[in-house]
Amino acid sequence: MNFSRPGAIDLSALKQPAARPAQAAATGSSYAVDITEATFQTAALEASMQHVVVLSLWSSRSPQSATFNDTLATIVDTYDGQILLARVDVDASPQIAQALQVQGVPYVAGLVKGQPVPLFQGTVEEAEVRRYFDELVNVATQNGLTGRAQPAGAAAAPEADGEVEPPEDPRFAAAEEAFMASDFETSVAEYEKLRVQYPADVEVAERLARVKWLSRISGADLQAARKAAADDPADVPAQLLVADLDISGGNVEDAFLRLLDVVKRTAGDERDAVRERMLELFTVVGIADPAVMSARRALATTLF
């Protein structure tokens, strides 16, 4: 199945992952859930701040993708909570497919601390799926993400001291509600208010950066954006948009190299705008990411 929307997906993002021996789930529990646009924020994005989430985009009009979901669920269960499989019916939730710039189903991507990690499009053999998943878990671990998901439908387990995990921070309620309604302007405004109130709160800064980025790429056409940037290299907004879209497709290094080149060619307010965008995207990608650390050094060298 093909979507008319052009994609920005790097299907070779993960190469030569480490092997993992196959094993059956010890508990027989299921770590697969169905999500929609209404539950994407909490069941996928926010969940990925605690543990790895794998998105499986499928369609009932594609029997192959529906069958592949069963294969993925079986494999995910062997990870015993290291990975939660979130299945997305693109016919019922097209905005998720659009946000990920998906061209066809089945399509599988990881989420690590809210960041999409493109894995593969189409069906692949079980051994290959495991290699992708192993590398995804390795990437998550390197970024300090080591939590485990609960089996689907399980009640929240109490902590060792008898306490349960605290509920979602109520400060974010208004911003999240607006975000789920695709009201990005209101969501950004609410997070901006929180940033003024809590200037040192890292989570507020991360959420704000992510929503601003998602608002910019929502509805953007990658092919048209690339053409505009190529036709006029001096068009700074065009270069910024392509960088945003490259981040969404996993082409992080390309995005930062493009922005570094623009920094070198600009001055004054334009250069400041590009620098600010780079800092914001550093937050979106994650400050521990090797590409971010390299780009941060390069930016400092260019500016000073």
Order of alpha helices (4+ residues) and beta strands (2+ residues): beta-beta-alpha-beta-alpha-beta-beta-alpha-alpha-alpha-alpha-alpha-alpha-alpha-alpha-alpha
